[in-house]
Amino acid sequence: MGTQRKRKVYSNEFKTSAVMMVTEQGRRLSEVARELGISEQMLHNWKRTIKEKEEGAFPGNGKMGPHEAELKALKKEIARLTEERDILKKAAKFFMNEPG
């Protein structure tokens, strides 16, 4: 008999965070999968599961409680504000360099 590989179990939070890196941060699926050390197919499956089932995507202990939901909303808001800040910085530079 050969040695059996032990199957890695990922937390629901890990799965959700990985998918958010693709969907909300606009990163490439292949890049995120490589960075996290998971297969692209696995990440694609998680993304599809979340899209199809949304709130109950990963049943069991992983269902978000009120604190997790608030944390998710706050992270999303931080990402939006960071993007907005970066745009405003670029605009300020542009207008400072404009002659006249």
N, C-alpha and C positions, 0 to 999 in steps of 0.2 A: 504494500500500500504506500502511496505517495503521501506527502504532507499536505494537509488541507489548509487553505488560506482562511484565516478568521475574517469573517465579514465585518466590516467597519459600520457602526451604527452612528448616524449623525443626528444631532438634536434638531428639533423643529425650528428652534431659533437660528441655528446655523444654516439650515436650508433656506429659511426666509431671508436671512441676511445675504446669502449668496445670490439669491434671485433678485433682491433689491439692488445689488451692485450692478446688475445688468439692466433692469427695468428703470430704475430711478436715477442711477448715476450715469447711464448711457455707455457703460463699458462693454467691450466685446465679450461674448459668452466664452470664447476660447481663451481669452486673456484671464478672465476670472477663474475658469476651471483650472488652468495651469497654475495660477497663483495659489489656489486653495488645495491643490493636489488631488483633484477629483476629475472624473472623466467628463468630457463635454456632453456626452449622452445623458449622464446622470443629472447634470445641471439643467439640461434641456427638459428632462422629465419633470424635475421639480418645478421649473417655470410653467410648464403645461398644467401640472396639477394645481398650482396656485391660481392660474388663469381660469381654469374650469370650475374650481370649487371655492375659490376665494377664502372666506372665513374658516371653513372647515377643511382646508387643504390637507393638513397633516393631523388627522384625528388622534386623540389620546392626550397625553400630558402636554402636548405642545400647543393646545388651544390658548390663544392669548387672553390673559386676564386684563382687567382695566389698566394696570400699570404698564403692561407690555404694549397695549394699544396706544396709550398716551406717549410712551417712549417712541414708538414707530412714527406717530404723528409729529412729534418734536424733531426727530431726525429728518423727516421729510421737509419740515419747515426750515431747519438749519441748512439743508442742501439748497433749498430755493433761495434763501437769503444770501448764502455764499455766492451763488450764481449771480444774483442781482447786484451784490457788492462788486464782483469782478467786472461786470458790465459797466457799472458806474465809474469804476477806476479807469477803465479804458476810455470812456467818454470824457472824463476830466482831463486825461492826458492829451487827448485829441484836441480839445478846445483850448488848452493851455498853449499848445504848439501852433495854433492857428494865427497867422499874421493879422494885424489890424487891431 
